[in-house]
C-alpha cells in the first residue's frame, strides 16, 4: 500500500482510530454504557420524568444529550 492510500484511510476513519487508541489506554470504548448510582433531588427526578413523558425518550438519553455537543 502506498503512503497516500494509508493517509486517505487514516483521514476517512480518523474517529475509529482515535476510539481504538483511547481503548488501548483506558480499556473502555466511548460508546460503551455503564450503570451508575446517583442521588438526585425529588424536584430533579420529577422534572426528568416530565421530560421523559413529553419527549418519549429514556431519562438516561435525556441526561446524555445535555453533555454531548
CHARMM internal coordinates of N, CA and C (Angstrom, degrees):
IC EDIT
DIST 1 N 1 CA 1.4452
DIST 1 CA 1 C 1.5221
ANGL 1 N 1 CA 1 C 109.13
DIST 1 C 2 N 1.2926
ANGL 1 CA 1 C 2 N 115.09
DIHE 1 N 1 CA 1 C 2 N 140.17
DIST 2 N 2 CA 1.4505
ANGL 1 C 2 N 2 CA 118.94
DIHE 1 CA 1 C 2 N 2 CA -178.97
DIST 2 CA 2 C 1.5163
ANGL 2 N 2 CA 2 C 110.67
DIHE 1 C 2 N 2 CA 2 C -85.60
DIST 2 C 3 N 1.2772
ANGL 2 CA 2 C 3 N 114.47
DIHE 2 N 2 CA 2 C 3 N 160.91
DIST 3 N 3 CA 1.4566
ANGL 2 C 3 N 3 CA 122.21
DIHE 2 CA 2 C 3 N 3 CA -177.81
DIST 3 CA 3 C 1.5276
ANGL 3 N 3 CA 3 C 112.29
DIHE 2 C 3 N 3 CA 3 C -58.92
DIST 3 C 4 N 1.3324
ANGL 3 CA 3 C 4 N 117.74
DIHE 3 N 3 CA 3 C 4 N -39.66
DIST 4 N 4 CA 1.4617
ANGL 3 C 4 N 4 CA 120.96
DIHE 3 CA 3 C 4 N 4 CA 179.91
DIST 4 CA 4 C 1.5289
ANGL 4 N 4 CA 4 C 111.74
DIHE 3 C 4 N 4 CA 4 C -65.07
DIST 4 C 5 N 1.3176
ANGL 4 CA 4 C 5 N 116.24
DIHE 4 N 4 CA 4 C 5 N -38.45
DIST 5 N 5 CA 1.4588
ANGL 4 C 5 N 5 CA 120.22
DIHE 4 CA 4 C 5 N 5 CA 178.65
DIST 5 CA 5 C 1.5227
ANGL 5 N 5 CA 5 C 110.79
DIHE 4 C 5 N 5 CA 5 C -65.76
DIST 5 C 6 N 1.3011
ANGL 5 CA 5 C 6 N 116.18
DIHE 5 N 5 CA 5 C 6 N -40.41
DIST 6 N 6 CA 1.4660
ANGL 5 C 6 N 6 CA 120.98
DIHE 5 CA 5 C 6 N 6 CA 178.43
DIST 6 CA 6 C 1.5250
ANGL 6 N 6 CA 6 C 109.78
DIHE 5 C 6 N 6 CA 6 C -63.67
DIST 6 C 7 N 1.3105
ANGL 6 CA 6 C 7 N 117.23
DIHE 6 N 6 CA 6 C 7 N -43.74
DIST 7 N 7 CA 1.4620
ANGL 6 C 7 N 7 CA 120.81
DIHE 6 CA 6 C 7 N 7 CA 179.06
DIST 7 CA 7 C 1.5252
ANGL 7 N 7 CA 7 C 111.51
DIHE 6 C 7 N 7 CA 7 C -62.34
DIST 7 C 8 N 1.3390
ANGL 7 CA 7 C 8 N 116.83
DIHE 7 N 7 CA 7 C 8 N -38.61
DIST 8 N 8 CA 1.4660
ANGL 7 C 8 N 8 CA 120.70
DIHE 7 CA 7 C 8 N 8 CA 178.06
DIST 8 CA 8 C 1.5294
ANGL 8 N 8 CA 8 C 110.65
DIHE 7 C 8 N 8 CA 8 C -62.67
DIST 8 C 9 N 1.3228
ANGL 8 CA 8 C 9 N 115.10
DIHE 8 N 8 CA 8 C 9 N -44.18
DIST 9 N 9 CA 1.4669
ANGL 8 C 9 N 9 CA 120.28
DIHE 8 CA 8 C 9 N 9 CA -179.85
DIST 9 CA 9 C 1.5288
ANGL 9 N 9 CA 9 C 109.91
DIHE 8 C 9 N 9 CA 9 C -63.90
DIST 9 C 10 N 1.3231
ANGL 9 CA 9 C 10 N 116.43
DIHE 9 N 9 CA 9 C 10 N -44.39
DIST 10 N 10 CA 1.4641
ANGL 9 C 10 N 10 CA 120.43
DIHE 9 CA 9 C 10 N 10 CA 179.44
DIST 10 CA 10 C 1.5202
ANGL 10 N 10 CA 10 C 111.54
DIHE 9 C 10 N 10 CA 10 C -61.76
DIST 10 C 11 N 1.3292
ANGL 10 CA 10 C 11 N 117.43
DIHE 10 N 10 CA 10 C 11 N -39.68
DIST 11 N 11 CA 1.4717
ANGL 10 C 11 N 11 CA 120.75
DIHE 10 CA 10 C 11 N 11 CA 178.37
DIST 11 CA 11 C 1.5221
ANGL 11 N 11 CA 11 C 111.09
DIHE 10 C 11 N 11 CA 11 C -68.23
DIST 11 C 12 N 1.3216
ANGL 11 CA 11 C 12 N 115.48
DIHE 11 N 11 CA 11 C 12 N -43.94
DIST 12 N 12 CA 1.4601
ANGL 11 C 12 N 12 CA 120.49
DIHE 11 CA 11 C 12 N 12 CA -175.83
DIST 12 CA 12 C 1.5348
ANGL 12 N 12 CA 12 C 111.91
DIHE 11 C 12 N 12 CA 12 C -65.24
DIST 12 C 13 N 1.3072
ANGL 12 CA 12 C 13 N 116.57
DIHE 12 N 12 CA 12 C 13 N -39.38
DIST 13 N 13 CA 1.4643
ANGL 12 C 13 N 13 CA 121.52
DIHE 12 CA 12 C 13 N 13 CA -176.28
DIST 13 CA 13 C 1.5287
ANGL 13 N 13 CA 13 C 111.98
DIHE 12 C 13 N 13 CA 13 C -112.08
DIST 13 C 14 N 1.3241
ANGL 13 CA 13 C 14 N 116.29
DIHE 13 N 13 CA 13 C 14 N 33.69
DIST 14 N 14 CA 1.4606
ANGL 13 C 14 N 14 CA 121.35
DIHE 13 CA 13 C 14 N 14 CA -177.02
DIST 14 CA 14 C 1.5272
ANGL 14 N 14 CA 14 C 111.80
DIHE 13 C 14 N 14 CA 14 C -55.82
DIST 14 C 15 N 1.3248
ANGL 14 CA 14 C 15 N 117.31
DIHE 14 N 14 CA 14 C 15 N -45.30
DIST 15 N 15 CA 1.4535
ANGL 14 C 15 N 15 CA 120.45
DIHE 14 CA 14 C 15 N 15 CA -178.02
DIST 15 CA 15 C 1.5253
ANGL 15 N 15 CA 15 C 112.04
DIHE 14 C 15 N 15 CA 15 C -63.66
DIST 15 C 16 N 1.3132
ANGL 15 CA 15 C 16 N 117.98
DIHE 15 N 15 CA 15 C 16 N -35.40
DIST 16 N 16 CA 1.4595
ANGL 15 C 16 N 16 CA 121.83
DIHE 15 CA 15 C 16 N 16 CA 178.65
DIST 16 CA 16 C 1.5281
ANGL 16 N 16 CA 16 C 110.24
DIHE 15 C 16 N 16 CA 16 C -67.83
DIST 16 C 17 N 1.3203
ANGL 16 CA 16 C 17 N 116.43
DIHE 16 N 16 CA 16 C 17 N -44.32
DIST 17 N 17 CA 1.4631
ANGL 16 C 17 N 17 CA 119.78
DIHE 16 CA 16 C 17 N 17 CA 179.34
DIST 17 CA 17 C 1.5245
ANGL 17 N 17 CA 17 C 111.11
DIHE 16 C 17 N 17 CA 17 C -65.01
DIST 17 C 18 N 1.3337
ANGL 17 CA 17 C 18 N 117.37
DIHE 17 N 17 CA 17 C 18 N -37.71
DIST 18 N 18 CA 1.4615
ANGL 17 C 18 N 18 CA 120.51
DIHE 17 CA 17 C 18 N 18 CA 177.35
DIST 18 CA 18 C 1.5245
ANGL 18 N 18 CA 18 C 111.16
DIHE 17 C 18 N 18 CA 18 C -65.52
DIST 18 C 19 N 1.3307
ANGL 18 CA 18 C 19 N 116.92
DIHE 18 N 18 CA 18 C 19 N -39.99
DIST 19 N 19 CA 1.4618
ANGL 18 C 19 N 19 CA 120.78
DIHE 18 CA 18 C 19 N 19 CA 177.98
DIST 19 CA 19 C 1.5277
ANGL 19 N 19 CA 19 C 110.74
DIHE 18 C 19 N 19 CA 19 C -63.38
DIST 19 C 20 N 1.3271
ANGL 19 CA 19 C 20 N 116.58
DIHE 19 N 19 CA 19 C 20 N -41.82
DIST 20 N 20 CA 1.4649
ANGL 19 C 20 N 20 CA 119.88
DIHE 19 CA 19 C 20 N 20 CA 178.63
DIST 20 CA 20 C 1.5263
ANGL 20 N 20 CA 20 C 111.80
DIHE 19 C 20 N 20 CA 20 C -68.23
DIST 20 C 21 N 1.3247
ANGL 20 CA 20 C 21 N 116.33
DIHE 20 N 20 CA 20 C 21 N -37.24
DIST 21 N 21 CA 1.4636
ANGL 20 C 21 N 21 CA 119.78
DIHE 20 CA 20 C 21 N 21 CA 176.98
DIST 21 CA 21 C 1.5295
ANGL 21 N 21 CA 21 C 110.10
DIHE 20 C 21 N 21 CA 21 C -63.87
DIST 21 C 22 N 1.3251
ANGL 21 CA 21 C 22 N 115.66
DIHE 21 N 21 CA 21 C 22 N -42.73
DIST 22 N 22 CA 1.4629
ANGL 21 C 22 N 22 CA 119.60
DIHE 21 CA 21 C 22 N 22 CA 178.24
DIST 22 CA 22 C 1.5261
ANGL 22 N 22 CA 22 C 110.64
DIHE 21 C 22 N 22 CA 22 C -64.90
DIST 22 C 23 N 1.3251
ANGL 22 CA 22 C 23 N 117.31
DIHE 22 N 22 CA 22 C 23 N -36.48
DIST 23 N 23 CA 1.4608
ANGL 22 C 23 N 23 CA 121.08
DIHE 22 CA 22 C 23 N 23 CA 177.62
DIST 23 CA 23 C 1.5302
ANGL 23 N 23 CA 23 C 110.73
DIHE 22 C 23 N 23 CA 23 C -63.03
DIST 23 C 24 N 1.3195
ANGL 23 CA 23 C 24 N 117.02
DIHE 23 N 23 CA 23 C 24 N -40.37
DIST 24 N 24 CA 1.4660
ANGL 23 C 24 N 24 CA 120.20
DIHE 23 CA 23 C 24 N 24 CA 177.90
DIST 24 CA 24 C 1.5282
ANGL 24 N 24 CA 24 C 111.17
DIHE 23 C 24 N 24 CA 24 C -59.11
DIST 24 C 25 N 1.3218
ANGL 24 CA 24 C 25 N 116.73
DIHE 24 N 24 CA 24 C 25 N -35.38
DIST 25 N 25 CA 1.4702
ANGL 24 C 25 N 25 CA 121.12
DIHE 24 CA 24 C 25 N 25 CA -178.19
DIST 25 CA 25 C 1.5254
ANGL 25 N 25 CA 25 C 112.01
DIHE 24 C 25 N 25 CA 25 C -80.94
DIST 25 C 26 N 1.3441
ANGL 25 CA 25 C 26 N 117.57
DIHE 25 N 25 CA 25 C 26 N -41.81
DIST 26 N 26 CA 1.4665
ANGL 25 C 26 N 26 CA 121.04
DIHE 25 CA 25 C 26 N 26 CA -169.50
DIST 26 CA 26 C 1.5242
ANGL 26 N 26 CA 26 C 114.68
DIHE 25 C 26 N 26 CA 26 C -110.50
DIST 26 C 27 N 1.3216
ANGL 26 CA 26 C 27 N 117.41
DIHE 26 N 26 CA 26 C 27 N -15.81
DIST 27 N 27 CA 1.4675
ANGL 26 C 27 N 27 CA 123.57
DIHE 26 CA 26 C 27 N 27 CA -173.37
DIST 27 CA 27 C 1.5308
ANGL 27 N 27 CA 27 C 111.50
DIHE 26 C 27 N 27 CA 27 C 62.42
DIST 27 C 28 N 1.3301
ANGL 27 CA 27 C 28 N 117.24
DIHE 27 N 27 CA 27 C 28 N 25.97
DIST 28 N 28 CA 1.4545
ANGL 27 C 28 N 28 CA 122.78
DIHE 27 CA 27 C 28 N 28 CA 175.35
DIST 28 CA 28 C 1.5174
ANGL 28 N 28 CA 28 C 108.80
DIHE 27 C 28 N 28 CA 28 C -131.08
DIST 28 C 29 N 1.3192
ANGL 28 CA 28 C 29 N 115.93
DIHE 28 N 28 CA 28 C 29 N 139.22
DIST 29 N 29 CA 1.4535
ANGL 28 C 29 N 29 CA 120.38
DIHE 28 CA 28 C 29 N 29 CA 174.87
DIST 29 CA 29 C 1.5219
ANGL 29 N 29 CA 29 C 108.24
DIHE 28 C 29 N 29 CA 29 C -96.22
DIST 29 C 30 N 1.3183
ANGL 29 CA 29 C 30 N 116.89
DIHE 29 N 29 CA 29 C 30 N 145.04
DIST 30 N 30 CA 1.4583
ANGL 29 C 30 N 30 CA 120.76
DIHE 29 CA 29 C 30 N 30 CA -174.63
DIST 30 CA 30 C 1.5177
ANGL 30 N 30 CA 30 C 112.90
DIHE 29 C 30 N 30 CA 30 C -64.90
DIST 30 C 31 N 1.3157
ANGL 30 CA 30 C 31 N 118.24
DIHE 30 N 30 CA 30 C 31 N -21.73
DIST 31 N 31 CA 1.4519
ANGL 30 C 31 N 31 CA 120.46
DIHE 30 CA 30 C 31 N 31 CA -179.16
DIST 31 CA 31 C 1.5246
ANGL 31 N 31 CA 31 C 112.77
DIHE 30 C 31 N 31 CA 31 C -96.80
DIST 31 C 32 N 1.3318
ANGL 31 CA 31 C 32 N 116.94
DIHE 31 N 31 CA 31 C 32 N 2.92
DIST 32 N 32 CA 1.4513
ANGL 31 C 32 N 32 CA 119.92
DIHE 31 CA 31 C 32 N 32 CA 175.84
DIST 32 CA 32 C 1.5221
ANGL 32 N 32 CA 32 C 109.12
DIHE 31 C 32 N 32 CA 32 C -71.69
DIST 32 C 33 N 1.3041
ANGL 32 CA 32 C 33 N 115.75
DIHE 32 N 32 CA 32 C 33 N 155.01
DIST 33 N 33 CA 1.4581
ANGL 32 C 33 N 33 CA 120.80
DIHE 32 CA 32 C 33 N 33 CA 178.38
DIST 33 CA 33 C 1.5216
ANGL 33 N 33 CA 33 C 108.52
DIHE 32 C 33 N 33 CA 33 C -118.46
DIST 33 C 34 N 1.3362
ANGL 33 CA 33 C 34 N 115.50
DIHE 33 N 33 CA 33 C 34 N 145.69
DIST 34 N 34 CA 1.4588
ANGL 33 C 34 N 34 CA 121.73
DIHE 33 CA 33 C 34 N 34 CA 177.17
DIST 34 CA 34 C 1.5132
ANGL 34 N 34 CA 34 C 108.49
DIHE 33 C 34 N 34 CA 34 C -132.79
DIST 34 C 35 N 1.2905
ANGL 34 CA 34 C 35 N 115.04
DIHE 34 N 34 CA 34 C 35 N 145.19
DIST 35 N 35 CA 1.4635
ANGL 34 C 35 N 35 CA 120.69
DIHE 34 CA 34 C 35 N 35 CA 176.95
DIST 35 CA 35 C 1.5377
ANGL 35 N 35 CA 35 C 107.93
DIHE 34 C 35 N 35 CA 35 C -90.16
DIST 35 C 36 N 1.3357
ANGL 35 CA 35 C 36 N 115.65
DIHE 35 N 35 CA 35 C 36 N 133.91
DIST 36 N 36 CA 1.4644
ANGL 35 C 36 N 36 CA 120.21
DIHE 35 CA 35 C 36 N 36 CA 176.44
DIST 36 CA 36 C 1.5220
ANGL 36 N 36 CA 36 C 108.82
DIHE 35 C 36 N 36 CA 36 C -132.18
DIST 36 C 37 N 1.3017
ANGL 36 CA 36 C 37 N 116.06
DIHE 36 N 36 CA 36 C 37 N 158.00
DIST 37 N 37 CA 1.4603
ANGL 36 C 37 N 37 CA 122.13
DIHE 36 CA 36 C 37 N 37 CA 174.42
DIST 37 CA 37 C 1.5182
ANGL 37 N 37 CA 37 C 108.01
DIHE 36 C 37 N 37 CA 37 C -105.33
DIST 37 C 38 N 1.3281
ANGL 37 CA 37 C 38 N 116.35
DIHE 37 N 37 CA 37 C 38 N 128.98
DIST 38 N 38 CA 1.4542
ANGL 37 C 38 N 38 CA 121.17
DIHE 37 CA 37 C 38 N 38 CA 177.29
DIST 38 CA 38 C 1.5248
ANGL 38 N 38 CA 38 C 108.70
DIHE 37 C 38 N 38 CA 38 C -133.52
DIST 38 C 39 N 1.3062
ANGL 38 CA 38 C 39 N 115.99
DIHE 38 N 38 CA 38 C 39 N 157.43
DIST 39 N 39 CA 1.4534
ANGL 38 C 39 N 39 CA 121.37
DIHE 38 CA 38 C 39 N 39 CA 177.70
DIST 39 CA 39 C 1.5179
ANGL 39 N 39 CA 39 C 108.26
DIHE 38 C 39 N 39 CA 39 C -109.41
DIST 39 C 40 N 1.3320
ANGL 39 CA 39 C 40 N 116.01
DIHE 39 N 39 CA 39 C 40 N 124.89
DIST 40 N 40 CA 1.4563
ANGL 39 C 40 N 40 CA 122.08
DIHE 39 CA 39 C 40 N 40 CA -179.75
DIST 40 CA 40 C 1.5194
ANGL 40 N 40 CA 40 C 109.20
DIHE 39 C 40 N 40 CA 40 C -124.86
DIST 40 C 41 N 1.3107
ANGL 40 CA 40 C 41 N 115.47
DIHE 40 N 40 CA 40 C 41 N 154.43
DIST 41 N 41 CA 1.4626
ANGL 40 C 41 N 41 CA 119.34
DIHE 40 CA 40 C 41 N 41 CA 176.58
DIST 41 CA 41 C 1.5206
ANGL 41 N 41 CA 41 C 109.93
DIHE 40 C 41 N 41 CA 41 C -69.68
DIST 41 C 42 N 1.3113
ANGL 41 CA 41 C 42 N 116.50
DIHE 41 N 41 CA 41 C 42 N 157.90
DIST 42 N 42 CA 1.4602
ANGL 41 C 42 N 42 CA 121.67
DIHE 41 CA 41 C 42 N 42 CA 178.80
DIST 42 CA 42 C 1.5255
ANGL 42 N 42 CA 42 C 109.61
DIHE 41 C 42 N 42 CA 42 C -60.17
DIST 42 C 43 N 1.3253
ANGL 42 CA 42 C 43 N 116.77
DIHE 42 N 42 CA 42 C 43 N -38.84
DIST 43 N 43 CA 1.4586
ANGL 42 C 43 N 43 CA 121.59
DIHE 42 CA 42 C 43 N 43 CA 179.05
DIST 43 CA 43 C 1.5337
ANGL 43 N 43 CA 43 C 111.01
DIHE 42 C 43 N 43 CA 43 C -60.37
DIST 43 C 44 N 1.3192
ANGL 43 CA 43 C 44 N 116.88
DIHE 43 N 43 CA 43 C 44 N -45.94
DIST 44 N 44 CA 1.4614
ANGL 43 C 44 N 44 CA 121.44
DIHE 43 CA 43 C 44 N 44 CA -179.71
DIST 44 CA 44 C 1.5263
ANGL 44 N 44 CA 44 C 110.95
DIHE 43 C 44 N 44 CA 44 C -63.40
DIST 44 C 45 N 1.3242
ANGL 44 CA 44 C 45 N 116.50
DIHE 44 N 44 CA 44 C 45 N -42.54
DIST 45 N 45 CA 1.4605
ANGL 44 C 45 N 45 CA 120.43
DIHE 44 CA 44 C 45 N 45 CA 179.07
DIST 45 CA 45 C 1.5229
ANGL 45 N 45 CA 45 C 110.07
DIHE 44 C 45 N 45 CA 45 C -63.02
DIST 45 C 46 N 1.3236
ANGL 45 CA 45 C 46 N 117.27
DIHE 45 N 45 CA 45 C 46 N -41.44
DIST 46 N 46 CA 1.4549
ANGL 45 C 46 N 46 CA 121.21
DIHE 45 CA 45 C 46 N 46 CA 178.85
DIST 46 CA 46 C 1.5231
ANGL 46 N 46 CA 46 C 111.01
DIHE 45 C 46 N 46 CA 46 C -61.96
DIST 46 C 47 N 1.3437
ANGL 46 CA 46 C 47 N 116.39
DIHE 46 N 46 CA 46 C 47 N -44.18
DIST 47 N 47 CA 1.4686
ANGL 46 C 47 N 47 CA 120.85
DIHE 46 CA 46 C 47 N 47 CA 179.01
DIST 47 CA 47 C 1.5296
ANGL 47 N 47 CA 47 C 111.05
DIHE 46 C 47 N 47 CA 47 C -63.23
DIST 47 C 48 N 1.3354
ANGL 47 CA 47 C 48 N 117.04
DIHE 47 N 47 CA 47 C 48 N -41.90
DIST 48 N 48 CA 1.4623
ANGL 47 C 48 N 48 CA 120.71
DIHE 47 CA 47 C 48 N 48 CA 178.47
DIST 48 CA 48 C 1.5269
ANGL 48 N 48 CA 48 C 110.85
DIHE 47 C 48 N 48 CA 48 C -63.18
DIST 48 C 49 N 1.3099
ANGL 48 CA 48 C 49 N 117.15
DIHE 48 N 48 CA 48 C 49 N -40.59
DIST 49 N 49 CA 1.4733
ANGL 48 C 49 N 49 CA 120.09
DIHE 48 CA 48 C 49 N 49 CA 178.30
DIST 49 CA 49 C 1.5241
ANGL 49 N 49 CA 49 C 110.89
DIHE 48 C 49 N 49 CA 49 C -65.73
DIST 49 C 50 N 1.3366
ANGL 49 CA 49 C 50 N 117.05
DIHE 49 N 49 CA 49 C 50 N -38.21
DIST 50 N 50 CA 1.4677
ANGL 49 C 50 N 50 CA 120.51
DIHE 49 CA 49 C 50 N 50 CA 177.28
DIST 50 CA 50 C 1.5279
ANGL 50 N 50 CA 50 C 110.51
DIHE 49 C 50 N 50 CA 50 C -62.92
DIST 50 C 51 N 1.3405
ANGL 50 CA 50 C 51 N 116.31
DIHE 50 N 50 CA 50 C 51 N -44.11
DIST 51 N 51 CA 1.4647
ANGL 50 C 51 N 51 CA 120.32
DIHE 50 CA 50 C 51 N 51 CA 177.16
DIST 51 CA 51 C 1.5266
ANGL 51 N 51 CA 51 C 111.19
DIHE 50 C 51 N 51 CA 51 C -62.14
DIST 51 C 52 N 1.3287
ANGL 51 CA 51 C 52 N 115.43
DIHE 51 N 51 CA 51 C 52 N -38.85
DIST 52 N 52 CA 1.4605
ANGL 51 C 52 N 52 CA 120.38
DIHE 51 CA 51 C 52 N 52 CA 179.37
DIST 52 CA 52 C 1.5290
ANGL 52 N 52 CA 52 C 109.81
DIHE 51 C 52 N 52 CA 52 C -61.92
DIST 52 C 53 N 1.3041
ANGL 52 CA 52 C 53 N 117.15
DIHE 52 N 52 CA 52 C 53 N -45.35
DIST 53 N 53 CA 1.4642
ANGL 52 C 53 N 53 CA 120.89
DIHE 52 CA 52 C 53 N 53 CA -179.74
DIST 53 CA 53 C 1.5321
ANGL 53 N 53 CA 53 C 110.97
DIHE 52 C 53 N 53 CA 53 C -66.13
DIST 53 C 54 N 1.3348
ANGL 53 CA 53 C 54 N 115.82
DIHE 53 N 53 CA 53 C 54 N -40.04
DIST 54 N 54 CA 1.4622
ANGL 53 C 54 N 54 CA 120.63
DIHE 53 CA 53 C 54 N 54 CA -177.17
DIST 54 CA 54 C 1.5239
ANGL 54 N 54 CA 54 C 111.99
DIHE 53 C 54 N 54 CA 54 C -69.23
DIST 54 C 55 N 1.3331
ANGL 54 CA 54 C 55 N 116.64
DIHE 54 N 54 CA 54 C 55 N -42.62
DIST 55 N 55 CA 1.4641
ANGL 54 C 55 N 55 CA 120.82
DIHE 54 CA 54 C 55 N 55 CA -174.21
DIST 55 CA 55 C 1.5271
ANGL 55 N 55 CA 55 C 113.74
DIHE 54 C 55 N 55 CA 55 C -95.67
DIST 55 C 56 N 1.3309
ANGL 55 CA 55 C 56 N 116.77
DIHE 55 N 55 CA 55 C 56 N -22.68
DIST 56 N 56 CA 1.4624
ANGL 55 C 56 N 56 CA 120.14
DIHE 55 CA 55 C 56 N 56 CA -176.36
DIST 56 CA 56 C 1.5191
ANGL 56 N 56 CA 56 C 113.02
DIHE 55 C 56 N 56 CA 56 C 79.15
DIST 56 C 57 N 1.3299
ANGL 56 CA 56 C 57 N 116.67
DIHE 56 N 56 CA 56 C 57 N 7.60
DIST 57 N 57 CA 1.4661
ANGL 56 C 57 N 57 CA 121.12
DIHE 56 CA 56 C 57 N 57 CA -179.96
DIST 57 CA 57 C 1.5266
ANGL 57 N 57 CA 57 C 110.05
DIHE 56 C 57 N 57 CA 57 C -93.85
DIST 57 C 58 N 1.3367
ANGL 57 CA 57 C 58 N 117.18
DIHE 57 N 57 CA 57 C 58 N 150.08
DIST 58 N 58 CA 1.4631
ANGL 57 C 58 N 58 CA 119.41
DIHE 57 CA 57 C 58 N 58 CA 173.80
DIST 58 CA 58 C 1.5386
ANGL 58 N 58 CA 58 C 110.67
DIHE 57 C 58 N 58 CA 58 C -65.69
DIST 58 C 59 N 1.3155
ANGL 58 CA 58 C 59 N 115.81
DIHE 58 N 58 CA 58 C 59 N 152.22
DIST 59 N 59 CA 1.4676
ANGL 58 C 59 N 59 CA 120.73
DIHE 58 CA 58 C 59 N 59 CA -178.41
DIST 59 CA 59 C 1.5239
ANGL 59 N 59 CA 59 C 110.82
DIHE 58 C 59 N 59 CA 59 C -59.36
DIST 59 C 60 N 1.3262
ANGL 59 CA 59 C 60 N 118.05
DIHE 59 N 59 CA 59 C 60 N -39.04
DIST 60 N 60 CA 1.4640
ANGL 59 C 60 N 60 CA 120.26
DIHE 59 CA 59 C 60 N 60 CA -179.70
DIST 60 CA 60 C 1.5288
ANGL 60 N 60 CA 60 C 110.81
DIHE 59 C 60 N 60 CA 60 C -61.27
DIST 60 C 61 N 1.3195
ANGL 60 CA 60 C 61 N 117.02
DIHE 60 N 60 CA 60 C 61 N -38.37
DIST 61 N 61 CA 1.4656
ANGL 60 C 61 N 61 CA 120.24
DIHE 60 CA 60 C 61 N 61 CA 179.02
DIST 61 CA 61 C 1.5295
ANGL 61 N 61 CA 61 C 110.69
DIHE 60 C 61 N 61 CA 61 C -68.21
DIST 61 C 62 N 1.3279
ANGL 61 CA 61 C 62 N 117.22
DIHE 61 N 61 CA 61 C 62 N -39.03
DIST 62 N 62 CA 1.4739
ANGL 61 C 62 N 62 CA 121.00
DIHE 61 CA 61 C 62 N 62 CA 177.76
DIST 62 CA 62 C 1.5198
ANGL 62 N 62 CA 62 C 109.71
DIHE 61 C 62 N 62 CA 62 C -60.27
DIST 62 C 63 N 1.3197
ANGL 62 CA 62 C 63 N 116.86
DIHE 62 N 62 CA 62 C 63 N -44.18
DIST 63 N 63 CA 1.4639
ANGL 62 C 63 N 63 CA 120.67
DIHE 62 CA 62 C 63 N 63 CA -179.47
DIST 63 CA 63 C 1.5197
ANGL 63 N 63 CA 63 C 110.72
DIHE 62 C 63 N 63 CA 63 C -66.63
DIST 63 C 64 N 1.3326
ANGL 63 CA 63 C 64 N 118.06
DIHE 63 N 63 CA 63 C 64 N -44.65
DIST 64 N 64 CA 1.4634
ANGL 63 C 64 N 64 CA 121.26
DIHE 63 CA 63 C 64 N 64 CA -179.83
DIST 64 CA 64 C 1.5121
ANGL 64 N 64 CA 64 C 111.91
DIHE 63 C 64 N 64 CA 64 C -60.69
DIST 64 C 65 N 1.3407
ANGL 64 CA 64 C 65 N 117.51
DIHE 64 N 64 CA 64 C 65 N -38.68
DIST 65 N 65 CA 1.4636
ANGL 64 C 65 N 65 CA 120.74
DIHE 64 CA 64 C 65 N 65 CA -178.81
DIST 65 CA 65 C 1.5216
ANGL 65 N 65 CA 65 C 111.96
DIHE 64 C 65 N 65 CA 65 C -64.76
DIST 65 C 66 N 1.3109
ANGL 65 CA 65 C 66 N 117.62
DIHE 65 N 65 CA 65 C 66 N -25.24
DIST 66 N 66 CA 1.4707
ANGL 65 C 66 N 66 CA 120.39
DIHE 65 CA 65 C 66 N 66 CA 179.16
DIST 66 CA 66 C 1.5246
ANGL 66 N 66 CA 66 C 111.62
DIHE 65 C 66 N 66 CA 66 C -71.84
DIST 66 C 67 N 1.3332
ANGL 66 CA 66 C 67 N 117.58
DIHE 66 N 66 CA 66 C 67 N -20.91
DIST 67 N 67 CA 1.4507
ANGL 66 C 67 N 67 CA 121.06
DIHE 66 CA 66 C 67 N 67 CA -176.57
DIST 67 CA 67 C 1.5163
ANGL 67 N 67 CA 67 C 113.88
DIHE 66 C 67 N 67 CA 67 C -105.81
DIST 67 C 68 N 1.3289
ANGL 67 CA 67 C 68 N 117.44
DIHE 67 N 67 CA 67 C 68 N -13.83
DIST 68 N 68 CA 1.4616
ANGL 67 C 68 N 68 CA 120.73
DIHE 67 CA 67 C 68 N 68 CA 179.95
DIST 68 CA 68 C 1.5178
ANGL 68 N 68 CA 68 C 109.99
DIHE 67 C 68 N 68 CA 68 C -88.12
DIST 68 C 69 N 1.3263
ANGL 68 CA 68 C 69 N 115.69
DIHE 68 N 68 CA 68 C 69 N 145.96
DIST 69 N 69 CA 1.4841
ANGL 68 C 69 N 69 CA 118.30
DIHE 68 CA 68 C 69 N 69 CA -179.91
DIST 69 CA 69 C 1.5090
ANGL 69 N 69 CA 69 C 112.72
DIHE 68 C 69 N 69 CA 69 C -69.45
END
COOR INIT
IC SEED 1 N 1 CA 1 C
IC BUILD
